[in-house]
């Protein structure tokens, strides 16, 4: 995931993203 900041490394390690300012670089699965 490429992002423009605004999220901590701990949050990223926990699997969180900021979808408003991120670009997927591979397959993405969304669970609803």
mmCIF entry with sequence, helices, sheets and N, C-alpha, C, O atoms, coordinates in Angstrom:
data_MODEL
# 
_entry.id   MODEL 
# 
_entity.id                         1 
_entity.type                       polymer 
_entity.pdbx_number_of_molecules   1 
# 
_entity_poly.entity_id                      1 
_entity_poly.type                           'polypeptide(L)' 
_entity_poly.nstd_linkage                   no 
_entity_poly.nstd_monomer                   no 
_entity_poly.pdbx_seq_one_letter_code       
;(UNK)(UNK)(UNK)(UNK)(UNK)(UNK)(UNK)(UNK)(UNK)(UNK)(UNK)(UNK)(UNK)(UNK)(UNK)(UNK)
(UNK)(UNK)(UNK)(UNK)(UNK)(UNK)(UNK)(UNK)(UNK)(UNK)(UNK)(UNK)(UNK)(UNK)(UNK)(UNK)
;
_entity_poly.pdbx_seq_one_letter_code_can   XXXXXXXXXXXXXXXXXXXXXXXXXXXXXXXX 
_entity_poly.pdbx_strand_id                 A 
# 
loop_
_entity_poly_seq.entity_id 
_entity_poly_seq.num 
_entity_poly_seq.mon_id 
_entity_poly_seq.hetero 
1 1  UNK n 
1 2  UNK n 
1 3  UNK n 
1 4  UNK n 
1 5  UNK n 
1 6  UNK n 
1 7  UNK n 
1 8  UNK n 
1 9  UNK n 
1 10 UNK n 
1 11 UNK n 
1 12 UNK n 
1 13 UNK n 
1 14 UNK n 
1 15 UNK n 
1 16 UNK n 
1 17 UNK n 
1 18 UNK n 
1 19 UNK n 
1 20 UNK n 
1 21 UNK n 
1 22 UNK n 
1 23 UNK n 
1 24 UNK n 
1 25 UNK n 
1 26 UNK n 
1 27 UNK n 
1 28 UNK n 
1 29 UNK n 
1 30 UNK n 
1 31 UNK n 
1 32 UNK n 
# 
_struct_asym.id          A 
_struct_asym.entity_id   1 
# 
loop_
_struct_conf.conf_type_id 
_struct_conf.id 
_struct_conf.pdbx_PDB_helix_id 
_struct_conf.beg_label_comp_id 
_struct_conf.beg_label_asym_id 
_struct_conf.beg_label_seq_id 
_struct_conf.pdbx_beg_PDB_ins_code 
_struct_conf.end_label_comp_id 
_struct_conf.end_label_asym_id 
_struct_conf.end_label_seq_id 
_struct_conf.pdbx_end_PDB_ins_code 
_struct_conf.beg_auth_comp_id 
_struct_conf.beg_auth_asym_id 
_struct_conf.beg_auth_seq_id 
_struct_conf.end_auth_comp_id 
_struct_conf.end_auth_asym_id 
_struct_conf.end_auth_seq_id 
_struct_conf.pdbx_PDB_helix_class 
_struct_conf.details 
_struct_conf.pdbx_PDB_helix_length 
HELX_P HELX_P1 AA1 UNK A 9  ? UNK A 13 ? UNK A 9  UNK A 13 1 ? 5 
HELX_P HELX_P2 AA2 UNK A 19 ? UNK A 21 ? UNK A 19 UNK A 21 5 ? 3 
# 
_struct_conf_type.id          HELX_P 
_struct_conf_type.criteria    ? 
_struct_conf_type.reference   ? 
# 
_struct_sheet.id               AA1 
_struct_sheet.type             ? 
_struct_sheet.number_strands   2 
_struct_sheet.details          ? 
# 
_struct_sheet_order.sheet_id     AA1 
_struct_sheet_order.range_id_1   1 
_struct_sheet_order.range_id_2   2 
_struct_sheet_order.offset       ? 
_struct_sheet_order.sense        anti-parallel 
# 
loop_
_struct_sheet_range.sheet_id 
_struct_sheet_range.id 
_struct_sheet_range.beg_label_comp_id 
_struct_sheet_range.beg_label_asym_id 
_struct_sheet_range.beg_label_seq_id 
_struct_sheet_range.pdbx_beg_PDB_ins_code 
_struct_sheet_range.end_label_comp_id 
_struct_sheet_range.end_label_asym_id 
_struct_sheet_range.end_label_seq_id 
_struct_sheet_range.pdbx_end_PDB_ins_code 
_struct_sheet_range.beg_auth_comp_id 
_struct_sheet_range.beg_auth_asym_id 
_struct_sheet_range.beg_auth_seq_id 
_struct_sheet_range.end_auth_comp_id 
_struct_sheet_range.end_auth_asym_id 
_struct_sheet_range.end_auth_seq_id 
AA1 1 UNK A 2  ? UNK A 3  ? UNK A 2  UNK A 3  
AA1 2 UNK A 22 ? UNK A 23 ? UNK A 22 UNK A 23 
# 
loop_
_atom_site.group_PDB 
_atom_site.id 
_atom_site.type_symbol 
_atom_site.label_atom_id 
_atom_site.label_alt_id 
_atom_site.label_comp_id 
_atom_site.label_asym_id 
_atom_site.label_entity_id 
_atom_site.label_seq_id 
_atom_site.pdbx_PDB_ins_code 
_atom_site.Cartn_x 
_atom_site.Cartn_y 
_atom_site.Cartn_z 
_atom_site.occupancy 
_atom_site.B_iso_or_equiv 
_atom_site.pdbx_formal_charge 
_atom_site.auth_seq_id 
_atom_site.auth_comp_id 
_atom_site.auth_asym_id 
_atom_site.auth_atom_id 
_atom_site.pdbx_PDB_model_num 
ATOM 1   N N  . UNK A 1 1  ? 0.857   -1.177 0.000  1.00 0.00 ? 1  UNK A N  1 
ATOM 2   C CA . UNK A 1 1  ? 0.000   0.000  0.000  1.00 0.00 ? 1  UNK A CA 1 
ATOM 3   C C  . UNK A 1 1  ? 0.898   1.233  0.000  1.00 0.00 ? 1  UNK A C  1 
ATOM 4   O O  . UNK A 1 1  ? 1.806   1.348  0.823  1.00 0.00 ? 1  UNK A O  1 
ATOM 5   N N  . UNK A 1 2  ? 0.648   2.118  -0.893 1.00 0.00 ? 2  UNK A N  1 
ATOM 6   C CA . UNK A 1 2  ? 1.346   3.400  -0.939 1.00 0.00 ? 2  UNK A CA 1 
ATOM 7   C C  . UNK A 1 2  ? 0.416   4.432  -0.319 1.00 0.00 ? 2  UNK A C  1 
ATOM 8   O O  . UNK A 1 2  ? -0.754  4.518  -0.691 1.00 0.00 ? 2  UNK A O  1 
ATOM 9   N N  . UNK A 1 3  ? 0.932   5.219  0.629  1.00 0.00 ? 3  UNK A N  1 
ATOM 10  C CA . UNK A 1 3  ? 0.075   6.206  1.274  1.00 0.00 ? 3  UNK A CA 1 
ATOM 11  C C  . UNK A 1 3  ? 0.815   7.532  1.433  1.00 0.00 ? 3  UNK A C  1 
ATOM 12  O O  . UNK A 1 3  ? 2.030   7.602  1.248  1.00 0.00 ? 3  UNK A O  1 
ATOM 13  N N  . UNK A 1 4  ? 0.074   8.572  1.777  1.00 0.00 ? 4  UNK A N  1 
ATOM 14  C CA . UNK A 1 4  ? 0.624   9.918  1.905  1.00 0.00 ? 4  UNK A CA 1 
ATOM 15  C C  . UNK A 1 4  ? 0.725   10.373 3.353  1.00 0.00 ? 4  UNK A C  1 
ATOM 16  O O  . UNK A 1 4  ? 0.662   11.572 3.625  1.00 0.00 ? 4  UNK A O  1 
ATOM 17  N N  . UNK A 1 5  ? 0.878   9.453  4.276  1.00 0.00 ? 5  UNK A N  1 
ATOM 18  C CA . UNK A 1 5  ? 1.014   9.803  5.686  1.00 0.00 ? 5  UNK A CA 1 
ATOM 19  C C  . UNK A 1 5  ? -0.324  9.884  6.377  1.00 0.00 ? 5  UNK A C  1 
ATOM 20  O O  . UNK A 1 5  ? -1.359  9.558  5.796  1.00 0.00 ? 5  UNK A O  1 
ATOM 21  N N  . UNK A 1 6  ? -0.297  10.332 7.648  1.00 0.00 ? 6  UNK A N  1 
ATOM 22  C CA . UNK A 1 6  ? -1.522  10.474 8.406  1.00 0.00 ? 6  UNK A CA 1 
ATOM 23  C C  . UNK A 1 6  ? -1.918  9.214  9.158  1.00 0.00 ? 6  UNK A C  1 
ATOM 24  O O  . UNK A 1 6  ? -2.985  9.169  9.771  1.00 0.00 ? 6  UNK A O  1 
ATOM 25  N N  . UNK A 1 7  ? -1.073  8.190  9.117  1.00 0.00 ? 7  UNK A N  1 
ATOM 26  C CA . UNK A 1 7  ? -1.357  6.938  9.812  1.00 0.00 ? 7  UNK A CA 1 
ATOM 27  C C  . UNK A 1 7  ? -0.050  6.452  10.446 1.00 0.00 ? 7  UNK A C  1 
ATOM 28  O O  . UNK A 1 7  ? 1.028   6.580  9.865  1.00 0.00 ? 7  UNK A O  1 
ATOM 29  N N  . UNK A 1 8  ? -0.174  5.896  11.644 1.00 0.00 ? 8  UNK A N  1 
ATOM 30  C CA . UNK A 1 8  ? 1.026   5.452  12.346 1.00 0.00 ? 8  UNK A CA 1 
ATOM 31  C C  . UNK A 1 8  ? 1.471   4.079  11.853 1.00 0.00 ? 8  UNK A C  1 
ATOM 32  O O  . UNK A 1 8  ? 0.671   3.315  11.312 1.00 0.00 ? 8  UNK A O  1 
ATOM 33  N N  . UNK A 1 9  ? 2.740   3.774  12.041 1.00 0.00 ? 9  UNK A N  1 
ATOM 34  C CA . UNK A 1 9  ? 3.257   2.456  11.668 1.00 0.00 ? 9  UNK A CA 1 
ATOM 35  C C  . UNK A 1 9  ? 2.538   1.356  12.445 1.00 0.00 ? 9  UNK A C  1 
ATOM 36  O O  . UNK A 1 9  ? 2.310   0.269  11.914 1.00 0.00 ? 9  UNK A O  1 
ATOM 37  N N  . UNK A 1 10 ? 2.178   1.633  13.709 1.00 0.00 ? 10 UNK A N  1 
ATOM 38  C CA . UNK A 1 10 ? 1.454   0.642  14.508 1.00 0.00 ? 10 UNK A CA 1 
ATOM 39  C C  . UNK A 1 10 ? 0.098   0.325  13.884 1.00 0.00 ? 10 UNK A C  1 
ATOM 40  O O  . UNK A 1 10 ? -0.300  -0.839 13.831 1.00 0.00 ? 10 UNK A O  1 
ATOM 41  N N  . UNK A 1 11 ? -0.616  1.351  13.408 1.00 0.00 ? 11 UNK A N  1 
ATOM 42  C CA . UNK A 1 11 ? -1.914  1.128  12.758 1.00 0.00 ? 11 UNK A CA 1 
ATOM 43  C C  . UNK A 1 11 ? -1.752  0.312  11.481 1.00 0.00 ? 11 UNK A C  1 
ATOM 44  O O  . UNK A 1 11 ? -2.566  -0.567 11.197 1.00 0.00 ? 11 UNK A O  1 
ATOM 45  N N  . UNK A 1 12 ? -0.719  0.595  10.721 1.00 0.00 ? 12 UNK A N  1 
ATOM 46  C CA . UNK A 1 12 ? -0.459  -0.151 9.485  1.00 0.00 ? 12 UNK A CA 1 
ATOM 47  C C  . UNK A 1 12 ? -0.173  -1.610 9.822  1.00 0.00 ? 12 UNK A C  1 
ATOM 48  O O  . UNK A 1 12 ? -0.679  -2.507 9.147  1.00 0.00 ? 12 UNK A O  1 
ATOM 49  N N  . UNK A 1 13 ? 0.633   -1.863 10.857 1.00 0.00 ? 13 UNK A N  1 
ATOM 50  C CA . UNK A 1 13 ? 0.935   -3.229 11.273 1.00 0.00 ? 13 UNK A CA 1 
ATOM 51  C C  . UNK A 1 13 ? -0.320  -3.963 11.729 1.00 0.00 ? 13 UNK A C  1 
ATOM 52  O O  . UNK A 1 13 ? -0.413  -5.182 11.585 1.00 0.00 ? 13 UNK A O  1 
ATOM 53  N N  . UNK A 1 14 ? -1.296  -3.221 12.285 1.00 0.00 ? 14 UNK A N  1 
ATOM 54  C CA . UNK A 1 14 ? -2.560  -3.814 12.720 1.00 0.00 ? 14 UNK A CA 1 
ATOM 55  C C  . UNK A 1 14 ? -3.532  -4.019 11.567 1.00 0.00 ? 14 UNK A C  1 
ATOM 56  O O  . UNK A 1 14 ? -4.628  -4.541 11.771 1.00 0.00 ? 14 UNK A O  1 
ATOM 57  N N  . UNK A 1 15 ? -3.142  -3.610 10.341 1.00 0.00 ? 15 UNK A N  1 
ATOM 58  C CA . UNK A 1 15 ? -3.967  -3.860 9.167  1.00 0.00 ? 15 UNK A CA 1 
ATOM 59  C C  . UNK A 1 15 ? -4.862  -2.704 8.753  1.00 0.00 ? 15 UNK A C  1 
ATOM 60  O O  . UNK A 1 15 ? -5.678  -2.848 7.841  1.00 0.00 ? 15 UNK A O  1 
ATOM 61  N N  . UNK A 1 16 ? -4.718  -1.547 9.420  1.00 0.00 ? 16 UNK A N  1 
ATOM 62  C CA . UNK A 1 16 ? -5.540  -0.393 9.060  1.00 0.00 ? 16 UNK A CA 1 
ATOM 63  C C  . UNK A 1 16 ? -4.933  0.368  7.887  1.00 0.00 ? 16 UNK A C  1 
ATOM 64  O O  . UNK A 1 16 ? -3.720  0.348  7.676  1.00 0.00 ? 16 UNK A O  1 
ATOM 65  N N  . UNK A 1 17 ? -5.811  1.047  7.116  1.00 0.00 ? 17 UNK A N  1 
ATOM 66  C CA . UNK A 1 17 ? -5.363  1.920  6.033  1.00 0.00 ? 17 UNK A CA 1 
ATOM 67  C C  . UNK A 1 17 ? -6.199  3.189  6.061  1.00 0.00 ? 17 UNK A C  1 
ATOM 68  O O  . UNK A 1 17 ? -7.249  3.229  6.703  1.00 0.00 ? 17 UNK A O  1 
ATOM 69  N N  . UNK A 1 18 ? -5.747  4.214  5.378  1.00 0.00 ? 18 UNK A N  1 
ATOM 70  C CA . UNK A 1 18 ? -6.542  5.413  5.135  1.00 0.00 ? 18 UNK A CA 1 
ATOM 71  C C  . UNK A 1 18 ? -6.921  5.383  3.663  1.00 0.00 ? 18 UNK A C  1 
ATOM 72  O O  . UNK A 1 18 ? -6.155  5.815  2.801  1.00 0.00 ? 18 UNK A O  1 
ATOM 73  N N  . UNK A 1 19 ? -8.110  4.868  3.389  1.00 0.00 ? 19 UNK A N  1 
ATOM 74  C CA . UNK A 1 19 ? -8.538  4.672  2.000  1.00 0.00 ? 19 UNK A CA 1 
ATOM 75  C C  . UNK A 1 19 ? -8.634  5.986  1.234  1.00 0.00 ? 19 UNK A C  1 
ATOM 76  O O  . UNK A 1 19 ? -8.532  5.987  0.008  1.00 0.00 ? 19 UNK A O  1 
ATOM 77  N N  . UNK A 1 20 ? -8.828  7.095  1.926  1.00 0.00 ? 20 UNK A N  1 
ATOM 78  C CA . UNK A 1 20 ? -8.984  8.386  1.251  1.00 0.00 ? 20 UNK A CA 1 
ATOM 79  C C  . UNK A 1 20 ? -7.688  8.865  0.607  1.00 0.00 ? 20 UNK A C  1 
ATOM 80  O O  . UNK A 1 20 ? -7.725  9.702  -0.295 1.00 0.00 ? 20 UNK A O  1 
ATOM 81  N N  . UNK A 1 21 ? -6.543  8.350  1.056  1.00 0.00 ? 21 UNK A N  1 
ATOM 82  C CA . UNK A 1 21 ? -5.272  8.841  0.496  1.00 0.00 ? 21 UNK A CA 1 
ATOM 83  C C  . UNK A 1 21 ? -4.286  7.694  0.279  1.00 0.00 ? 21 UNK A C  1 
ATOM 84  O O  . UNK A 1 21 ? -3.080  7.859  0.466  1.00 0.00 ? 21 UNK A O  1 
ATOM 85  N N  . UNK A 1 22 ? -4.804  6.536  -0.116 1.00 0.00 ? 22 UNK A N  1 
ATOM 86  C CA . UNK A 1 22 ? -3.958  5.367  -0.377 1.00 0.00 ? 22 UNK A CA 1 
ATOM 87  C C  . UNK A 1 22 ? -4.250  4.808  -1.758 1.00 0.00 ? 22 UNK A C  1 
ATOM 88  O O  . UNK A 1 22 ? -5.344  4.977  -2.298 1.00 0.00 ? 22 UNK A O  1 
ATOM 89  N N  . UNK A 1 23 ? -3.260  4.144  -2.314 1.00 0.00 ? 23 UNK A N  1 
ATOM 90  C CA . UNK A 1 23 ? -3.403  3.493  -3.615 1.00 0.00 ? 23 UNK A CA 1 
ATOM 91  C C  . UNK A 1 23 ? -2.946  2.052  -3.481 1.00 0.00 ? 23 UNK A C  1 
ATOM 92  O O  . UNK A 1 23 ? -1.811  1.781  -3.089 1.00 0.00 ? 23 UNK A O  1 
ATOM 93  N N  . UNK A 1 24 ? -3.833  1.140  -3.808 1.00 0.00 ? 24 UNK A N  1 
ATOM 94  C CA . UNK A 1 24 ? -3.465  -0.281 -3.757 1.00 0.00 ? 24 UNK A CA 1 
ATOM 95  C C  . UNK A 1 24 ? -2.452  -0.601 -4.841 1.00 0.00 ? 24 UNK A C  1 
ATOM 96  O O  . UNK A 1 24 ? -2.538  -0.081 -5.954 1.00 0.00 ? 24 UNK A O  1 
ATOM 97  N N  . UNK A 1 25 ? -1.488  -1.461 -4.515 1.00 0.00 ? 25 UNK A N  1 
ATOM 98  C CA . UNK A 1 25 ? -0.482  -1.861 -5.497 1.00 0.00 ? 25 UNK A CA 1 
ATOM 99  C C  . UNK A 1 25 ? -0.601  -3.353 -5.812 1.00 0.00 ? 25 UNK A C  1 
ATOM 100 O O  . UNK A 1 25 ? 0.287   -3.933 -6.437 1.00 0.00 ? 25 UNK A O  1 
ATOM 101 N N  . UNK A 1 26 ? -1.696  -3.966 -5.379 1.00 0.00 ? 26 UNK A N  1 
ATOM 102 C CA . UNK A 1 26 ? -1.957  -5.382 -5.631 1.00 0.00 ? 26 UNK A CA 1 
ATOM 103 C C  . UNK A 1 26 ? -3.443  -5.655 -5.494 1.00 0.00 ? 26 UNK A C  1 
ATOM 104 O O  . UNK A 1 26 ? -4.257  -4.732 -5.486 1.00 0.00 ? 26 UNK A O  1 
ATOM 105 N N  . UNK A 1 27 ? -3.793  -6.935 -5.385 1.00 0.00 ? 27 UNK A N  1 
ATOM 106 C CA . UNK A 1 27 ? -5.189  -7.320 -5.220 1.00 0.00 ? 27 UNK A CA 1 
ATOM 107 C C  . UNK A 1 27 ? -5.708  -6.848 -3.867 1.00 0.00 ? 27 UNK A C  1 
ATOM 108 O O  . UNK A 1 27 ? -4.997  -6.911 -2.865 1.00 0.00 ? 27 UNK A O  1 
ATOM 109 N N  . UNK A 1 28 ? -6.948  -6.376 -3.846 1.00 0.00 ? 28 UNK A N  1 
ATOM 110 C CA . UNK A 1 28 ? -7.579  -5.905 -2.625 1.00 0.00 ? 28 UNK A CA 1 
ATOM 111 C C  . UNK A 1 28 ? -8.882  -6.671 -2.425 1.00 0.00 ? 28 UNK A C  1 
ATOM 112 O O  . UNK A 1 28 ? -9.660  -6.844 -3.363 1.00 0.00 ? 28 UNK A O  1 
ATOM 113 N N  . UNK A 1 29 ? -9.112  -7.125 -1.200 1.00 0.00 ? 29 UNK A N  1 
ATOM 114 C CA . UNK A 1 29 ? -10.354 -7.804 -0.841 1.00 0.00 ? 29 UNK A CA 1 
ATOM 115 C C  . UNK A 1 29 ? -11.053 -6.982 0.227  1.00 0.00 ? 29 UNK A C  1 
ATOM 116 O O  . UNK A 1 29 ? -10.440 -6.597 1.223  1.00 0.00 ? 29 UNK A O  1 
ATOM 117 N N  . UNK A 1 30 ? -12.336 -6.713 0.021  1.00 0.00 ? 30 UNK A N  1 
ATOM 118 C CA . UNK A 1 30 ? -13.127 -5.939 0.977  1.00 0.00 ? 30 UNK A CA 1 
ATOM 119 C C  . UNK A 1 30 ? -14.158 -6.853 1.595  1.00 0.00 ? 30 UNK A C  1 
ATOM 120 O O  . UNK A 1 30 ? -14.934 -7.498 0.888  1.00 0.00 ? 30 UNK A O  1 
ATOM 121 N N  . UNK A 1 31 ? -14.167 -6.910 2.928  1.00 0.00 ? 31 UNK A N  1 
ATOM 122 C CA . UNK A 1 31 ? -15.160 -7.689 3.650  1.00 0.00 ? 31 UNK A CA 1 
ATOM 123 C C  . UNK A 1 31 ? -16.259 -6.757 4.108  1.00 0.00 ? 31 UNK A C  1 
ATOM 124 O O  . UNK A 1 31 ? -15.985 -5.720 4.711  1.00 0.00 ? 31 UNK A O  1 
ATOM 125 N N  . UNK A 1 32 ? -17.506 -7.117 3.829  1.00 0.00 ? 32 UNK A N  1 
ATOM 126 C CA . UNK A 1 32 ? -18.626 -6.265 4.233  1.00 0.00 ? 32 UNK A CA 1 
ATOM 127 C C  . UNK A 1 32 ? -19.543 -6.988 5.181  1.00 0.00 ? 32 UNK A C  1 
ATOM 128 O O  . UNK A 1 32 ? -20.542 -6.423 5.626  1.00 0.00 ? 32 UNK A O  1 
# 
